[in-house]
Amino acid sequence: MVKCIISFLFLSVITCGCSDWLTIMPKTQMPAEEMFKTEEGFQDALMGVYIDLSDL
């Protein structure tokens, strides 16, 4: 019985603690907070808008 409780606690700690590890952003995507911190990031975002508009 004690082994079962210890195993349950161990598994619950492992499965609850790794949610941040599973969040992976693709290299082509960047959060807005990161993108607009620098002038280069702003220019990259603006270039993406221009490219999207040229497809219309």
C-alpha positions as CSV (number, residue, x, y, z in Angstrom):
1,M,0.0,0.0,0.0
2,V,2.8,2.4,0.9
3,K,4.6,1.6,-2.4
4,C,1.4,2.5,-4.3
5,I,1.0,5.9,-2.5
6,I,4.7,6.7,-3.1
7,S,4.4,5.8,-6.8
8,F,1.2,7.9,-7.2
9,L,2.9,10.9,-5.5
10,F,6.0,10.5,-7.7
11,L,4.0,10.3,-10.9
12,S,1.8,13.2,-10.0
13,V,4.8,15.4,-9.3
14,I,6.5,14.4,-12.6
15,T,3.4,15.0,-14.7
16,C,2.5,18.3,-13.1
17,G,6.0,19.8,-13.2
18,C,6.8,19.5,-16.8
19,S,4.2,21.6,-18.5
20,D,6.7,24.4,-19.3
21,W,9.1,22.0,-20.8
22,L,6.6,20.9,-23.4
23,T,5.9,24.5,-24.7
24,I,8.0,24.8,-27.8
25,M,7.7,27.8,-30.1
26,P,8.8,27.3,-33.8
27,K,11.8,29.3,-34.9
28,T,9.6,31.2,-37.3
29,Q,7.2,32.5,-34.6
30,M,8.1,34.9,-31.8
31,P,6.0,36.5,-29.1
32,A,5.0,40.1,-29.7
33,E,6.8,41.2,-26.5
34,E,10.0,39.9,-27.9
35,M,9.4,41.0,-31.4
36,F,8.8,44.7,-30.7
37,K,11.6,45.2,-28.2
38,T,14.1,46.3,-30.9
39,E,13.9,48.3,-34.0
40,E,15.0,45.3,-36.0
41,G,12.1,43.3,-34.7
42,F,9.7,46.0,-35.7
43,Q,11.1,46.2,-39.2
44,D,10.9,42.4,-39.5
45,A,7.2,42.5,-38.5
46,L,6.6,45.3,-41.0
47,M,8.3,43.4,-43.7
48,G,6.0,40.4,-43.0
49,V,3.0,42.7,-43.4
50,Y,4.3,44.0,-46.8
51,I,4.9,40.4,-48.0
52,D,1.4,39.4,-47.0
53,L,-0.1,42.5,-48.8
54,S,1.9,41.7,-52.0
55,D,0.1,38.3,-52.2
56,L,-3.3,40.1,-52.6
